[in-house]
Amino acid sequence: MRKEITEEELLELLNLELKKDQELIDCRITSVQWHEKDGTGCNWSAGLRTSGVPAEIFKPQVDQIVAKFMAGYNLLE
């Protein structure tokens, strides 16, 4: 069962997790967008921003972090 939280709470949790990895220090999740639940039961997606480096370089690492949170959290509807 996923925990339902606000967009602000989810953004804070995601960005705190990114800060734990020194390689991702210049990465930020800038938004989460609500959508209808997908096949996994998740109802949000995330937008990534990086400073000075193309986001594609960090996307695989960030996707792993986001996937962990997608499995545990949903946005309040």
C-alpha positions in Angstrom: 0.0 0.0 0.0 1.4 3.3 -1.0 1.5 6.2 1.4 -0.4 9.3 0.1 1.4 12.6 0.5 1.3 16.1 -0.9 3.3 17.3 -3.9 5.5 19.4 -1.6 6.2 16.5 0.7 7.1 14.3 -2.3 9.4 16.9 -3.8 11.2 17.3 -0.5 11.7 13.6 0.0 13.0 13.1 -3.5 15.4 15.9 -3.3 16.7 14.9 0.1 17.4 11.4 -1.4 19.3 12.9 -4.4 21.5 15.0 -2.0 22.7 11.7 -0.4 24.6 10.9 -3.6 27.6 13.2 -4.1 27.4 12.6 -7.9 23.8 13.9 -8.0 24.5 17.1 -6.0 23.6 19.3 -9.0 20.4 17.4 -9.8 16.9 18.5 -8.6 13.5 17.1 -9.1 11.7 20.3 -10.0 8.1 19.0 -10.3 5.9 16.0 -9.8 2.8 15.7 -11.9 -0.3 13.9 -10.9 -1.9 11.5 -13.4 -4.4 8.7 -13.3 -2.9 5.5 -11.8 -0.8 3.6 -14.2 -0.5 -0.2 -14.4 1.7 -0.3 -11.3 -0.7 1.8 -9.3 1.5 5.0 -9.3 -0.2 8.3 -9.9 2.7 10.7 -10.5 5.7 11.4 -12.6 8.7 13.6 -12.0 10.7 16.3 -13.8 14.5 16.5 -13.5 16.7 19.5 -13.7 20.5 19.6 -13.6 23.1 22.4 -13.4 25.9 22.5 -16.0 25.5 18.9 -17.3 22.9 17.4 -19.6 20.2 15.6 -17.5 20.6 12.5 -19.6 23.9 11.8 -18.0 22.3 11.4 -14.5 18.9 10.1 -15.7 19.7 6.4 -15.0 20.7 7.0 -11.4 17.9 9.4 -10.8 15.4 7.0 -12.4 16.4 4.3 -9.8 15.7 6.7 -7.0 12.4 7.9 -8.4 11.3 4.3 -9.0 11.8 3.5 -5.3 9.6 6.4 -4.4 7.0 5.5 -7.0 6.6 2.1 -5.4 6.1 3.6 -2.0 4.2 6.9 -2.5 1.2 8.4 -4.3 0.1 12.0 -4.5 -3.0 13.0 -2.6 -5.9 13.3 -5.1 
